[in-house]
Amino acid sequence: MGEMSTRHDAHVLVADDSPARTLGIIQIVREFSYVRTISTSSFSELADAVDRTAPDLVLLGTAESPDSPDDDLTALVRHRTGNRVVRYITFGDPAQTRVTPSSVSAGLHGFLPDSATPEDFDRALSSALAGFTYFPREMTEELTERRMRFPELTRREQQVLDLLSGGLSNHRIARSLGIKEATVKMYVTQVLAKLNVESRLQACLKARGLTSAAA
């Protein structure tokens, strides 16, 4: 098992394609006594940078995230460097950021809005490095509500529903969750049955709260 980072030797990787925003974040983070080193990466080179530098925590600009964040972000935060756990915190515009239970289950530890203060960054980073999550109150409430909406679903079924509601195919869901496509098909069948719906579209609408259980 890999060792959990202490508050005094953390390596932080900032992944953002905006030089100005990257510099601003570095200026904030380098003031924290528990951050030992800081490195940077563009979004396109993030996976290689994680493997190369083995960070304890990645600060990821959501503006640089792919067009299908429920797919690629979930797959990304599942990334591991050997036995070392890599924690992710995203930052950016809350209106353009959709955090789902599946991305949190995969390893997303927090979100910081563009308006975050240095104190917010400190709380988020120290929480994540200690193994806790840090999300704005409204996001926490939404995540809790989404988890409670379908208590009949298992954790994995909820993850599949989250990705399904984002319009993902079975192939892309399998890639995000690191499981076989045939296994995804089985979970989709179980989700439809438990939600008492007959199609993927009906499941998506119900997940988004746009319809009641439809026959």
MODELLER restraints for C-alpha pairs under 7 A, 6 or more apart:
rsr = mdl.restraints
at = mdl.atoms
rsr.add(forms.Gaussian(group=physical.xy_distance, feature=features.Distance(at['CA:1:A'], at['CA:83:A']), mean=5.82, stdev=0.5))
rsr.add(forms.Gaussian(group=physical.xy_distance, feature=features.Distance(at['CA:2:A'], at['CA:83:A']), mean=4.90, stdev=0.5))
rsr.add(forms.Gaussian(group=physical.xy_distance, feature=features.Distance(at['CA:2:A'], at['CA:84:A']), mean=4.77, stdev=0.5))
rsr.add(forms.Gaussian(group=physical.xy_distance, feature=features.Distance(at['CA:3:A'], at['CA:84:A']), mean=6.99, stdev=0.5))
rsr.add(forms.Gaussian(group=physical.xy_distance, feature=features.Distance(at['CA:5:A'], at['CA:56:A']), mean=6.61, stdev=0.5))
rsr.add(forms.Gaussian(group=physical.xy_distance, feature=features.Distance(at['CA:5:A'], at['CA:129:A']), mean=6.40, stdev=0.5))
rsr.add(forms.Gaussian(group=physical.xy_distance, feature=features.Distance(at['CA:7:A'], at['CA:34:A']), mean=4.46, stdev=0.5))
rsr.add(forms.Gaussian(group=physical.xy_distance, feature=features.Distance(at['CA:7:A'], at['CA:126:A']), mean=6.96, stdev=0.5))
rsr.add(forms.Gaussian(group=physical.xy_distance, feature=features.Distance(at['CA:8:A'], at['CA:33:A']), mean=6.44, stdev=0.5))
rsr.add(forms.Gaussian(group=physical.xy_distance, feature=features.Distance(at['CA:8:A'], at['CA:34:A']), mean=3.61, stdev=0.5))
rsr.add(forms.Gaussian(group=physical.xy_distance, feature=features.Distance(at['CA:8:A'], at['CA:35:A']), mean=6.18, stdev=0.5))
rsr.add(forms.Gaussian(group=physical.xy_distance, feature=features.Distance(at['CA:8:A'], at['CA:36:A']), mean=6.78, stdev=0.5))
rsr.add(forms.Gaussian(group=physical.xy_distance, feature=features.Distance(at['CA:9:A'], at['CA:34:A']), mean=5.68, stdev=0.5))
rsr.add(forms.Gaussian(group=physical.xy_distance, feature=features.Distance(at['CA:9:A'], at['CA:35:A']), mean=5.76, stdev=0.5))
rsr.add(forms.Gaussian(group=physical.xy_distance, feature=features.Distance(at['CA:9:A'], at['CA:36:A']), mean=4.81, stdev=0.5))
rsr.add(forms.Gaussian(group=physical.xy_distance, feature=features.Distance(at['CA:10:A'], at['CA:34:A']), mean=6.12, stdev=0.5))
rsr.add(forms.Gaussian(group=physical.xy_distance, feature=features.Distance(at['CA:10:A'], at['CA:35:A']), mean=4.70, stdev=0.5))
rsr.add(forms.Gaussian(group=physical.xy_distance, feature=features.Distance(at['CA:10:A'], at['CA:36:A']), mean=5.27, stdev=0.5))
rsr.add(forms.Gaussian(group=physical.xy_distance, feature=features.Distance(at['CA:10:A'], at['CA:37:A']), mean=6.84, stdev=0.5))
rsr.add(forms.Gaussian(group=physical.xy_distance, feature=features.Distance(at['CA:10:A'], at['CA:56:A']), mean=5.92, stdev=0.5))
rsr.add(forms.Gaussian(group=physical.xy_distance, feature=features.Distance(at['CA:11:A'], at['CA:35:A']), mean=6.10, stdev=0.5))
rsr.add(forms.Gaussian(group=physical.xy_distance, feature=features.Distance(at['CA:11:A'], at['CA:36:A']), mean=5.70, stdev=0.5))
rsr.add(forms.Gaussian(group=physical.xy_distance, feature=features.Distance(at['CA:11:A'], at['CA:37:A']), mean=4.81, stdev=0.5))
rsr.add(forms.Gaussian(group=physical.xy_distance, feature=features.Distance(at['CA:11:A'], at['CA:38:A']), mean=5.81, stdev=0.5))
rsr.add(forms.Gaussian(group=physical.xy_distance, feature=features.Distance(at['CA:11:A'], at['CA:55:A']), mean=5.02, stdev=0.5))
rsr.add(forms.Gaussian(group=physical.xy_distance, feature=features.Distance(at['CA:11:A'], at['CA:56:A']), mean=5.36, stdev=0.5))
rsr.add(forms.Gaussian(group=physical.xy_distance, feature=features.Distance(at['CA:11:A'], at['CA:57:A']), mean=6.72, stdev=0.5))
rsr.add(forms.Gaussian(group=physical.xy_distance, feature=features.Distance(at['CA:12:A'], at['CA:37:A']), mean=6.38, stdev=0.5))
rsr.add(forms.Gaussian(group=physical.xy_distance, feature=features.Distance(at['CA:12:A'], at['CA:38:A']), mean=4.88, stdev=0.5))
rsr.add(forms.Gaussian(group=physical.xy_distance, feature=features.Distance(at['CA:12:A'], at['CA:39:A']), mean=6.46, stdev=0.5))
rsr.add(forms.Gaussian(group=physical.xy_distance, feature=features.Distance(at['CA:12:A'], at['CA:55:A']), mean=5.54, stdev=0.5))
rsr.add(forms.Gaussian(group=physical.xy_distance, feature=features.Distance(at['CA:12:A'], at['CA:56:A']), mean=6.09, stdev=0.5))
rsr.add(forms.Gaussian(group=physical.xy_distance, feature=features.Distance(at['CA:12:A'], at['CA:57:A']), mean=5.02, stdev=0.5))
rsr.add(forms.Gaussian(group=physical.xy_distance, feature=features.Distance(at['CA:12:A'], at['CA:58:A']), mean=5.81, stdev=0.5))
rsr.add(forms.Gaussian(group=physical.xy_distance, feature=features.Distance(at['CA:13:A'], at['CA:38:A']), mean=5.75, stdev=0.5))
rsr.add(forms.Gaussian(group=physical.xy_distance, feature=features.Distance(at['CA:13:A'], at['CA:39:A']), mean=4.84, stdev=0.5))
rsr.add(forms.Gaussian(group=physical.xy_distance, feature=features.Distance(at['CA:13:A'], at['CA:40:A']), mean=5.43, stdev=0.5))
rsr.add(forms.Gaussian(group=physical.xy_distance, feature=features.Distance(at['CA:13:A'], at['CA:55:A']), mean=5.96, stdev=0.5))
rsr.add(forms.Gaussian(group=physical.xy_distance, feature=features.Distance(at['CA:13:A'], at['CA:57:A']), mean=6.35, stdev=0.5))
rsr.add(forms.Gaussian(group=physical.xy_distance, feature=features.Distance(at['CA:13:A'], at['CA:58:A']), mean=4.74, stdev=0.5))
rsr.add(forms.Gaussian(group=physical.xy_distance, feature=features.Distance(at['CA:13:A'], at['CA:59:A']), mean=6.17, stdev=0.5))
rsr.add(forms.Gaussian(group=physical.xy_distance, feature=features.Distance(at['CA:14:A'], at['CA:22:A']), mean=6.80, stdev=0.5))
rsr.add(forms.Gaussian(group=physical.xy_distance, feature=features.Distance(at['CA:14:A'], at['CA:39:A']), mean=6.30, stdev=0.5))
rsr.add(forms.Gaussian(group=physical.xy_distance, feature=features.Distance(at['CA:14:A'], at['CA:40:A']), mean=4.74, stdev=0.5))
rsr.add(forms.Gaussian(group=physical.xy_distance, feature=features.Distance(at['CA:14:A'], at['CA:41:A']), mean=6.28, stdev=0.5))
rsr.add(forms.Gaussian(group=physical.xy_distance, feature=features.Distance(at['CA:14:A'], at['CA:58:A']), mean=5.89, stdev=0.5))
rsr.add(forms.Gaussian(group=physical.xy_distance, feature=features.Distance(at['CA:14:A'], at['CA:59:A']), mean=4.80, stdev=0.5))
rsr.add(forms.Gaussian(group=physical.xy_distance, feature=features.Distance(at['CA:14:A'], at['CA:60:A']), mean=6.25, stdev=0.5))
rsr.add(forms.Gaussian(group=physical.xy_distance, feature=features.Distance(at['CA:15:A'], at['CA:40:A']), mean=5.77, stdev=0.5))
rsr.add(forms.Gaussian(group=physical.xy_distance, feature=features.Distance(at['CA:15:A'], at['CA:41:A']), mean=4.70, stdev=0.5))
rsr.add(forms.Gaussian(group=physical.xy_distance, feature=features.Distance(at['CA:15:A'], at['CA:42:A']), mean=5.37, stdev=0.5))
rsr.add(forms.Gaussian(group=physical.xy_distance, feature=features.Distance(at['CA:15:A'], at['CA:43:A']), mean=5.64, stdev=0.5))
rsr.add(forms.Gaussian(group=physical.xy_distance, feature=features.Distance(at['CA:15:A'], at['CA:46:A']), mean=6.58, stdev=0.5))
rsr.add(forms.Gaussian(group=physical.xy_distance, feature=features.Distance(at['CA:15:A'], at['CA:59:A']), mean=6.05, stdev=0.5))
rsr.add(forms.Gaussian(group=physical.xy_distance, feature=features.Distance(at['CA:15:A'], at['CA:60:A']), mean=4.93, stdev=0.5))
rsr.add(forms.Gaussian(group=physical.xy_distance, feature=features.Distance(at['CA:15:A'], at['CA:61:A']), mean=6.26, stdev=0.5))
rsr.add(forms.Gaussian(group=physical.xy_distance, feature=features.Distance(at['CA:16:A'], at['CA:22:A']), mean=6.20, stdev=0.5))
rsr.add(forms.Gaussian(group=physical.xy_distance, feature=features.Distance(at['CA:16:A'], at['CA:41:A']), mean=6.59, stdev=0.5))
rsr.add(forms.Gaussian(group=physical.xy_distance, feature=features.Distance(at['CA:16:A'], at['CA:42:A']), mean=5.34, stdev=0.5))
rsr.add(forms.Gaussian(group=physical.xy_distance, feature=features.Distance(at['CA:16:A'], at['CA:43:A']), mean=5.87, stdev=0.5))
rsr.add(forms.Gaussian(group=physical.xy_distance, feature=features.Distance(at['CA:16:A'], at['CA:60:A']), mean=6.29, stdev=0.5))
rsr.add(forms.Gaussian(group=physical.xy_distance, feature=features.Distance(at['CA:16:A'], at['CA:61:A']), mean=5.08, stdev=0.5))
rsr.add(forms.Gaussian(group=physical.xy_distance, feature=features.Distance(at['CA:16:A'], at['CA:64:A']), mean=6.33, stdev=0.5))
rsr.add(forms.Gaussian(group=physical.xy_distance, feature=features.Distance(at['CA:17:A'], at['CA:42:A']), mean=5.14, stdev=0.5))
rsr.add(forms.Gaussian(group=physical.xy_distance, feature=features.Distance(at['CA:17:A'], at['CA:43:A']), mean=6.47, stdev=0.5))
rsr.add(forms.Gaussian(group=physical.xy_distance, feature=features.Distance(at['CA:17:A'], at['CA:64:A']), mean=6.59, stdev=0.5))
rsr.add(forms.Gaussian(group=physical.xy_distance, feature=features.Distance(at['CA:28:A'], at['CA:118:A']), mean=5.97, stdev=0.5))
rsr.add(forms.Gaussian(group=physical.xy_distance, feature=features.Distance(at['CA:41:A'], at['CA:49:A']), mean=6.48, stdev=0.5))
rsr.add(forms.Gaussian(group=physical.xy_distance, feature=features.Distance(at['CA:43:A'], at['CA:64:A']), mean=6.10, stdev=0.5))
rsr.add(forms.Gaussian(group=physical.xy_distance, feature=features.Distance(at['CA:51:A'], at['CA:81:A']), mean=5.74, stdev=0.5))
rsr.add(forms.Gaussian(group=physical.xy_distance, feature=features.Distance(at['CA:54:A'], at['CA:81:A']), mean=6.09, stdev=0.5))
rsr.add(forms.Gaussian(group=physical.xy_distance, feature=features.Distance(at['CA:55:A'], at['CA:86:A']), mean=6.52, stdev=0.5))
rsr.add(forms.Gaussian(group=physical.xy_distance, feature=features.Distance(at['CA:56:A'], at['CA:86:A']), mean=5.21, stdev=0.5))
rsr.add(forms.Gaussian(group=physical.xy_distance, feature=features.Distance(at['CA:56:A'], at['CA:87:A']), mean=6.32, stdev=0.5))
rsr.add(forms.Gaussian(group=physical.xy_distance, feature=features.Distance(at['CA:57:A'], at['CA:86:A']), mean=5.60, stdev=0.5))
rsr.add(forms.Gaussian(group=physical.xy_distance, feature=features.Distance(at['CA:57:A'], at['CA:87:A']), mean=4.66, stdev=0.5))
rsr.add(forms.Gaussian(group=physical.xy_distance, feature=features.Distance(at['CA:57:A'], at['CA:88:A']), mean=5.68, stdev=0.5))
rsr.add(forms.Gaussian(group=physical.xy_distance, feature=features.Distance(at['CA:58:A'], at['CA:87:A']), mean=6.20, stdev=0.5))
rsr.add(forms.Gaussian(group=physical.xy_distance, feature=features.Distance(at['CA:58:A'], at['CA:88:A']), mean=4.77, stdev=0.5))
rsr.add(forms.Gaussian(group=physical.xy_distance, feature=features.Distance(at['CA:58:A'], at['CA:89:A']), mean=6.22, stdev=0.5))
rsr.add(forms.Gaussian(group=physical.xy_distance, feature=features.Distance(at['CA:59:A'], at['CA:88:A']), mean=6.09, stdev=0.5))
rsr.add(forms.Gaussian(group=physical.xy_distance, feature=features.Distance(at['CA:59:A'], at['CA:89:A']), mean=5.01, stdev=0.5))
rsr.add(forms.Gaussian(group=physical.xy_distance, feature=features.Distance(at['CA:59:A'], at['CA:90:A']), mean=5.69, stdev=0.5))
rsr.add(forms.Gaussian(group=physical.xy_distance, feature=features.Distance(at['CA:60:A'], at['CA:88:A']), mean=7.00, stdev=0.5))
rsr.add(forms.Gaussian(group=physical.xy_distance, feature=features.Distance(at['CA:60:A'], at['CA:89:A']), mean=6.12, stdev=0.5))
rsr.add(forms.Gaussian(group=physical.xy_distance, feature=features.Distance(at['CA:60:A'], at['CA:90:A']), mean=4.56, stdev=0.5))
rsr.add(forms.Gaussian(group=physical.xy_distance, feature=features.Distance(at['CA:60:A'], at['CA:91:A']), mean=6.17, stdev=0.5))
rsr.add(forms.Gaussian(group=physical.xy_distance, feature=features.Distance(at['CA:61:A'], at['CA:90:A']), mean=5.67, stdev=0.5))
rsr.add(forms.Gaussian(group=physical.xy_distance, feature=features.Distance(at['CA:61:A'], at['CA:91:A']), mean=5.04, stdev=0.5))
rsr.add(forms.Gaussian(group=physical.xy_distance, feature=features.Distance(at['CA:61:A'], at['CA:92:A']), mean=5.92, stdev=0.5))
rsr.add(forms.Gaussian(group=physical.xy_distance, feature=features.Distance(at['CA:62:A'], at['CA:90:A']), mean=5.93, stdev=0.5))
rsr.add(forms.Gaussian(group=physical.xy_distance, feature=features.Distance(at['CA:62:A'], at['CA:91:A']), mean=5.76, stdev=0.5))
rsr.add(forms.Gaussian(group=physical.xy_distance, feature=features.Distance(at['CA:62:A'], at['CA:92:A']), mean=5.40, stdev=0.5))
rsr.add(forms.Gaussian(group=physical.xy_distance, feature=features.Distance(at['CA:62:A'], at['CA:97:A']), mean=6.78, stdev=0.5))
rsr.add(forms.Gaussian(group=physical.xy_distance, feature=features.Distance(at['CA:63:A'], at['CA:92:A']), mean=6.30, stdev=0.5))
rsr.add(forms.Gaussian(group=physical.xy_distance, feature=features.Distance(at['CA:66:A'], at['CA:72:A']), mean=6.61, stdev=0.5))
rsr.add(forms.Gaussian(group=physical.xy_distance, feature=features.Distance(at['CA:70:A'], at['CA:163:A']), mean=5.95, stdev=0.5))
rsr.add(forms.Gaussian(group=physical.xy_distance, feature=features.Distance(at['CA:70:A'], at['CA:166:A']), mean=6.52, stdev=0.5))
rsr.add(forms.Gaussian(group=physical.xy_distance, feature=features.Distance(at['CA:71:A'], at['CA:163:A']), mean=6.70, stdev=0.5))
rsr.add(forms.Gaussian(group=physical.xy_distance, feature=features.Distance(at['CA:71:A'], at['CA:172:A']), mean=6.72, stdev=0.5))
rsr.add(forms.Gaussian(group=physical.xy_distance, feature=features.Distance(at['CA:71:A'], at['CA:173:A']), mean=6.84, stdev=0.5))
rsr.add(forms.Gaussian(group=physical.xy_distance, feature=features.Distance(at['CA:71:A'], at['CA:176:A']), mean=5.64, stdev=0.5))
rsr.add(forms.Gaussian(group=physical.xy_distance, feature=features.Distance(at['CA:72:A'], at['CA:176:A']), mean=6.56, stdev=0.5))
rsr.add(forms.Gaussian(group=physical.xy_distance, feature=features.Distance(at['CA:73:A'], at['CA:103:A']), mean=6.96, stdev=0.5))
rsr.add(forms.Gaussian(group=physical.xy_distance, feature=features.Distance(at['CA:74:A'], at['CA:102:A']), mean=6.83, stdev=0.5))
rsr.add(forms.Gaussian(group=physical.xy_distance, feature=features.Distance(at['CA:74:A'], at['CA:103:A']), mean=4.65, stdev=0.5))
rsr.add(forms.Gaussian(group=physical.xy_distance, feature=features.Distance(at['CA:74:A'], at['CA:106:A']), mean=6.14, stdev=0.5))
rsr.add(forms.Gaussian(group=physical.xy_distance, feature=features.Distance(at['CA:74:A'], at['CA:176:A']), mean=5.80, stdev=0.5))
rsr.add(forms.Gaussian(group=physical.xy_distance, feature=features.Distance(at['CA:75:A'], at['CA:175:A']), mean=6.93, stdev=0.5))
rsr.add(forms.Gaussian(group=physical.xy_distance, feature=features.Distance(at['CA:75:A'], at['CA:176:A']), mean=4.20, stdev=0.5))
rsr.add(forms.Gaussian(group=physical.xy_distance, feature=features.Distance(at['CA:75:A'], at['CA:177:A']), mean=6.45, stdev=0.5))
rsr.add(forms.Gaussian(group=physical.xy_distance, feature=features.Distance(at['CA:77:A'], at['CA:88:A']), mean=6.41, stdev=0.5))
rsr.add(forms.Gaussian(group=physical.xy_distance, feature=features.Distance(at['CA:77:A'], at['CA:106:A']), mean=5.94, stdev=0.5))
rsr.add(forms.Gaussian(group=physical.xy_distance, feature=features.Distance(at['CA:77:A'], at['CA:107:A']), mean=5.33, stdev=0.5))
rsr.add(forms.Gaussian(group=physical.xy_distance, feature=features.Distance(at['CA:77:A'], at['CA:108:A']), mean=6.03, stdev=0.5))
rsr.add(forms.Gaussian(group=physical.xy_distance, feature=features.Distance(at['CA:78:A'], at['CA:106:A']), mean=5.19, stdev=0.5))
rsr.add(forms.Gaussian(group=physical.xy_distance, feature=features.Distance(at['CA:78:A'], at['CA:107:A']), mean=6.07, stdev=0.5))
rsr.add(forms.Gaussian(group=physical.xy_distance, feature=features.Distance(at['CA:80:A'], at['CA:86:A']), mean=6.00, stdev=0.5))
rsr.add(forms.Gaussian(group=physical.xy_distance, feature=features.Distance(at['CA:87:A'], at['CA:107:A']), mean=6.15, stdev=0.5))
rsr.add(forms.Gaussian(group=physical.xy_distance, feature=features.Distance(at['CA:87:A'], at['CA:108:A']), mean=6.45, stdev=0.5))
rsr.add(forms.Gaussian(group=physical.xy_distance, feature=features.Distance(at['CA:87:A'], at['CA:109:A']), mean=6.18, stdev=0.5))
rsr.add(forms.Gaussian(group=physical.xy_distance, feature=features.Distance(at['CA:87:A'], at['CA:128:A']), mean=6.76, stdev=0.5))
rsr.add(forms.Gaussian(group=physical.xy_distance, feature=features.Distance(at['CA:88:A'], at['CA:107:A']), mean=6.71, stdev=0.5))
rsr.add(forms.Gaussian(group=physical.xy_distance, feature=features.Distance(at['CA:88:A'], at['CA:108:A']), mean=4.98, stdev=0.5))
rsr.add(forms.Gaussian(group=physical.xy_distance, feature=features.Distance(at['CA:88:A'], at['CA:109:A']), mean=5.55, stdev=0.5))
rsr.add(forms.Gaussian(group=physical.xy_distance, feature=features.Distance(at['CA:88:A'], at['CA:110:A']), mean=6.94, stdev=0.5))
rsr.add(forms.Gaussian(group=physical.xy_distance, feature=features.Distance(at['CA:89:A'], at['CA:108:A']), mean=6.18, stdev=0.5))
rsr.add(forms.Gaussian(group=physical.xy_distance, feature=features.Distance(at['CA:89:A'], at['CA:109:A']), mean=5.52, stdev=0.5))
rsr.add(forms.Gaussian(group=physical.xy_distance, feature=features.Distance(at['CA:89:A'], at['CA:110:A']), mean=4.54, stdev=0.5))
rsr.add(forms.Gaussian(group=physical.xy_distance, feature=features.Distance(at['CA:89:A'], at['CA:111:A']), mean=5.38, stdev=0.5))
rsr.add(forms.Gaussian(group=physical.xy_distance, feature=features.Distance(at['CA:90:A'], at['CA:110:A']), mean=6.37, stdev=0.5))
rsr.add(forms.Gaussian(group=physical.xy_distance, feature=features.Distance(at['CA:90:A'], at['CA:111:A']), mean=4.78, stdev=0.5))
rsr.add(forms.Gaussian(group=physical.xy_distance, feature=features.Distance(at['CA:90:A'], at['CA:112:A']), mean=6.31, stdev=0.5))
rsr.add(forms.Gaussian(group=physical.xy_distance, feature=features.Distance(at['CA:91:A'], at['CA:111:A']), mean=5.47, stdev=0.5))
rsr.add(forms.Gaussian(group=physical.xy_distance, feature=features.Distance(at['CA:91:A'], at['CA:112:A']), mean=4.51, stdev=0.5))
rsr.add(forms.Gaussian(group=physical.xy_distance, feature=features.Distance(at['CA:91:A'], at['CA:113:A']), mean=5.50, stdev=0.5))
rsr.add(forms.Gaussian(group=physical.xy_distance, feature=features.Distance(at['CA:91:A'], at['CA:114:A']), mean=6.65, stdev=0.5))
rsr.add(forms.Gaussian(group=physical.xy_distance, feature=features.Distance(at['CA:92:A'], at['CA:112:A']), mean=6.64, stdev=0.5))
rsr.add(forms.Gaussian(group=physical.xy_distance, feature=features.Distance(at['CA:92:A'], at['CA:113:A']), mean=5.05, stdev=0.5))
rsr.add(forms.Gaussian(group=physical.xy_distance, feature=features.Distance(at['CA:92:A'], at['CA:114:A']), mean=4.97, stdev=0.5))
rsr.add(forms.Gaussian(group=physical.xy_distance, feature=features.Distance(at['CA:93:A'], at['CA:113:A']), mean=5.69, stdev=0.5))
rsr.add(forms.Gaussian(group=physical.xy_distance, feature=features.Distance(at['CA:93:A'], at['CA:114:A']), mean=5.86, stdev=0.5))
rsr.add(forms.Gaussian(group=physical.xy_distance, feature=features.Distance(at['CA:94:A'], at['CA:113:A']), mean=5.88, stdev=0.5))
rsr.add(forms.Gaussian(group=physical.xy_distance, feature=features.Distance(at['CA:100:A'], at['CA:143:A']), mean=6.65, stdev=0.5))
rsr.add(forms.Gaussian(group=physical.xy_distance, feature=features.Distance(at['CA:100:A'], at['CA:162:A']), mean=6.67, stdev=0.5))
rsr.add(forms.Gaussian(group=physical.xy_distance, feature=features.Distance(at['CA:101:A'], at['CA:143:A']), mean=6.17, stdev=0.5))
rsr.add(forms.Gaussian(group=physical.xy_distance, feature=features.Distance(at['CA:101:A'], at['CA:159:A']), mean=6.78, stdev=0.5))
rsr.add(forms.Gaussian(group=physical.xy_distance, feature=features.Distance(at['CA:102:A'], at['CA:159:A']), mean=4.59, stdev=0.5))
rsr.add(forms.Gaussian(group=physical.xy_distance, feature=features.Distance(at['CA:102:A'], at['CA:162:A']), mean=6.54, stdev=0.5))
rsr.add(forms.Gaussian(group=physical.xy_distance, feature=features.Distance(at['CA:109:A'], at['CA:128:A']), mean=5.70, stdev=0.5))
rsr.add(forms.Gaussian(group=physical.xy_distance, feature=features.Distance(at['CA:109:A'], at['CA:132:A']), mean=6.81, stdev=0.5))
rsr.add(forms.Gaussian(group=physical.xy_distance, feature=features.Distance(at['CA:109:A'], at['CA:133:A']), mean=4.49, stdev=0.5))
rsr.add(forms.Gaussian(group=physical.xy_distance, feature=features.Distance(at['CA:109:A'], at['CA:134:A']), mean=6.28, stdev=0.5))
rsr.add(forms.Gaussian(group=physical.xy_distance, feature=features.Distance(at['CA:110:A'], at['CA:124:A']), mean=6.67, stdev=0.5))
rsr.add(forms.Gaussian(group=physical.xy_distance, feature=features.Distance(at['CA:110:A'], at['CA:133:A']), mean=5.38, stdev=0.5))
rsr.add(forms.Gaussian(group=physical.xy_distance, feature=features.Distance(at['CA:110:A'], at['CA:134:A']), mean=4.48, stdev=0.5))
rsr.add(forms.Gaussian(group=physical.xy_distance, feature=features.Distance(at['CA:110:A'], at['CA:135:A']), mean=5.05, stdev=0.5))
rsr.add(forms.Gaussian(group=physical.xy_distance, feature=features.Distance(at['CA:111:A'], at['CA:134:A']), mean=6.62, stdev=0.5))
rsr.add(forms.Gaussian(group=physical.xy_distance, feature=features.Distance(at['CA:111:A'], at['CA:135:A']), mean=5.24, stdev=0.5))
rsr.add(forms.Gaussian(group=physical.xy_distance, feature=features.Distance(at['CA:124:A'], at['CA:134:A']), mean=5.28, stdev=0.5))
rsr.add(forms.Gaussian(group=physical.xy_distance, feature=features.Distance(at['CA:127:A'], at['CA:133:A']), mean=6.13, stdev=0.5))
rsr.add(forms.Gaussian(group=physical.xy_distance, feature=features.Distance(at['CA:127:A'], at['CA:134:A']), mean=6.53, stdev=0.5))
rsr.add(forms.Gaussian(group=physical.xy_distance, feature=features.Distance(at['CA:152:A'], at['CA:194:A']), mean=6.95, stdev=0.5))
rsr.add(forms.Gaussian(group=physical.xy_distance, feature=features.Distance(at['CA:157:A'], at['CA:187:A']), mean=6.02, stdev=0.5))
rsr.add(forms.Gaussian(group=physical.xy_distance, feature=features.Distance(at['CA:157:A'], at['CA:191:A']), mean=6.27, stdev=0.5))
rsr.add(forms.Gaussian(group=physical.xy_distance, feature=features.Distance(at['CA:160:A'], at['CA:173:A']), mean=6.91, stdev=0.5))
rsr.add(forms.Gaussian(group=physical.xy_distance, feature=features.Distance(at['CA:163:A'], at['CA:173:A']), mean=6.32, stdev=0.5))
rsr.add(forms.Gaussian(group=physical.xy_distance, feature=features.Distance(at['CA:164:A'], at['CA:204:A']), mean=6.55, stdev=0.5))
rsr.add(forms.Gaussian(group=physical.xy_distance, feature=features.Distance(at['CA:165:A'], at['CA:204:A']), mean=4.32, stdev=0.5))
rsr.add(forms.Gaussian(group=physical.xy_distance, feature=features.Distance(at['CA:165:A'], at['CA:207:A']), mean=6.51, stdev=0.5))
rsr.add(forms.Gaussian(group=physical.xy_distance, feature=features.Distance(at['CA:170:A'], at['CA:181:A']), mean=5.97, stdev=0.5))
rsr.add(forms.Gaussian(group=physical.xy_distance, feature=features.Distance(at['CA:170:A'], at['CA:184:A']), mean=6.05, stdev=0.5))
rsr.add(forms.Gaussian(group=physical.xy_distance, feature=features.Distance(at['CA:170:A'], at['CA:185:A']), mean=6.59, stdev=0.5))
rsr.add(forms.Gaussian(group=physical.xy_distance, feature=features.Distance(at['CA:171:A'], at['CA:181:A']), mean=5.63, stdev=0.5))
rsr.add(forms.Gaussian(group=physical.xy_distance, feature=features.Distance(at['CA:174:A'], at['CA:180:A']), mean=5.61, stdev=0.5))
rsr.add(forms.Gaussian(group=physical.xy_distance, feature=features.Distance(at['CA:174:A'], at['CA:181:A']), mean=5.19, stdev=0.5))
rsr.add(forms.Gaussian(group=physical.xy_distance, feature=features.Distance(at['CA:174:A'], at['CA:184:A']), mean=6.12, stdev=0.5))
rsr.add(forms.Gaussian(group=physical.xy_distance, feature=features.Distance(at['CA:192:A'], at['CA:198:A']), mean=6.21, stdev=0.5))
rsr.add(forms.Gaussian(group=physical.xy_distance, feature=features.Distance(at['CA:192:A'], at['CA:199:A']), mean=6.89, stdev=0.5))
rsr.add(forms.Gaussian(group=physical.xy_distance, feature=features.Distance(at['CA:192:A'], at['CA:203:A']), mean=6.49, stdev=0.5))
rsr.add(forms.Gaussian(group=physical.xy_distance, feature=features.Distance(at['CA:195:A'], at['CA:213:A']), mean=6.75, stdev=0.5))
rsr.add(forms.Gaussian(group=physical.xy_distance, feature=features.Distance(at['CA:196:A'], at['CA:213:A']), mean=6.15, stdev=0.5))
rsr.add(forms.Gaussian(group=physical.xy_distance, feature=features.Distance(at['CA:196:A'], at['CA:214:A']), mean=6.92, stdev=0.5))
rsr.add(forms.Gaussian(group=physical.xy_distance, feature=features.Distance(at['CA:196:A'], at['CA:215:A']), mean=6.87, stdev=0.5))
rsr.add(forms.Gaussian(group=physical.xy_distance, feature=features.Distance(at['CA:197:A'], at['CA:203:A']), mean=6.30, stdev=0.5))
rsr.add(forms.Gaussian(group=physical.xy_distance, feature=features.Distance(at['CA:197:A'], at['CA:213:A']), mean=6.30, stdev=0.5))
rsr.add(forms.Gaussian(group=physical.xy_distance, feature=features.Distance(at['CA:197:A'], at['CA:214:A']), mean=5.50, stdev=0.5))
rsr.add(forms.Gaussian(group=physical.xy_distance, feature=features.Distance(at['CA:197:A'], at['CA:215:A']), mean=5.66, stdev=0.5))
rsr.add(forms.Gaussian(group=physical.xy_distance, feature=features.Distance(at['CA:198:A'], at['CA:215:A']), mean=6.57, stdev=0.5))
rsr.add(forms.Gaussian(group=physical.xy_distance, feature=features.Distance(at['CA:202:A'], at['CA:214:A']), mean=6.91, stdev=0.5))
rsr.add(forms.Gaussian(group=physical.xy_distance, feature=features.Distance(at['CA:205:A'], at['CA:211:A']), mean=5.86, stdev=0.5))
rsr.add(forms.Gaussian(group=physical.xy_distance, feature=features.Distance(at['CA:206:A'], at['CA:212:A']), mean=6.15, stdev=0.5))
rsr.add(forms.Gaussian(group=physical.xy_distance, feature=features.Distance(at['CA:206:A'], at['CA:213:A']), mean=6.78, stdev=0.5))
